[in-house]
Amino acid sequence: MTRLEEIVRLLEGGTLTLEESLALFEEGVKLSRRCLAVLNDAERKVERLVGPGGRTEPFDPMGADAEAEP
């Protein structure tokens, strides 16, 4: 998030060349997508923990989403 904020500040500053702006924009898009993926993963974990009707349930690390041991 800190880097995204820095990118926005730099882009809004209006002092970058077109090439610099495009490179920062591309970096920002990649970071934004990564942040969204992390948030979506966290949301799925919370949904698994909370369970139906908003009740909390014990978390089973070996549940359906766990990877099989080699």
C-alpha positions as CSV (number, residue, x, y, z in Angstrom):
1,M,0.0,0.0,0.0
2,T,2.8,2.4,0.8
3,R,4.3,1.9,-2.7
4,L,0.9,2.4,-4.3
5,E,0.5,5.7,-2.4
6,E,3.9,6.8,-3.5
7,I,3.1,5.9,-7.1
8,V,-0.1,8.0,-7.0
9,R,1.8,10.9,-5.4
10,L,4.4,10.8,-8.2
11,L,1.8,10.5,-11.0
12,E,-0.2,13.3,-9.6
13,G,2.9,15.5,-9.3
14,G,3.0,16.0,-13.1
15,T,6.8,16.1,-13.3
16,L,7.4,12.7,-14.9
17,T,8.0,11.9,-18.5
18,L,5.5,9.8,-20.4
19,E,7.7,6.8,-20.2
20,E,8.2,7.2,-16.4
21,S,4.5,7.7,-16.0
22,L,3.6,4.6,-18.0
23,A,6.2,2.5,-16.1
24,L,4.8,3.6,-12.7
25,F,1.2,3.1,-13.9
26,E,2.1,-0.5,-14.9
27,E,3.7,-1.1,-11.5
28,G,0.7,0.4,-9.8
29,V,-1.7,-1.9,-11.7
30,K,0.4,-5.0,-10.7
31,L,0.5,-3.9,-7.1
32,S,-3.2,-3.2,-7.1
33,R,-4.0,-6.6,-8.5
34,R,-1.7,-8.3,-5.9
35,C,-3.5,-6.4,-3.1
36,L,-6.9,-7.4,-4.4
37,A,-5.8,-11.1,-4.5
38,V,-4.5,-10.9,-0.9
39,L,-7.8,-9.3,0.3
40,N,-9.9,-11.9,-1.6
41,D,-7.8,-14.7,0.0
42,A,-8.3,-13.2,3.5
43,E,-12.1,-12.9,2.8
44,R,-12.3,-16.5,1.9
45,K,-10.4,-17.5,5.0
46,V,-12.8,-15.5,7.2
47,E,-15.8,-17.0,5.5
48,R,-14.5,-20.5,6.2
49,L,-14.0,-19.6,9.8
50,V,-17.3,-17.9,10.3
51,G,-19.4,-20.5,8.6
52,P,-23.1,-20.5,7.8
53,G,-25.3,-18.0,9.7
54,G,-22.3,-16.0,10.9
55,R,-21.4,-18.6,13.6
56,T,-17.8,-19.3,14.2
57,E,-16.5,-22.8,13.6
58,P,-13.2,-24.4,14.4
59,F,-10.7,-24.1,11.6
60,D,-9.4,-27.4,10.2
61,P,-6.0,-26.8,8.6
62,M,-6.4,-30.2,6.9
63,G,-9.8,-29.4,5.5
64,A,-10.9,-29.4,1.9
65,D,-8.7,-26.5,0.9
66,A,-5.5,-27.9,2.5
67,E,-2.8,-29.2,0.2
68,A,-2.1,-32.9,0.4
69,E,1.3,-33.9,1.9
70,P,3.8,-35.2,-0.7
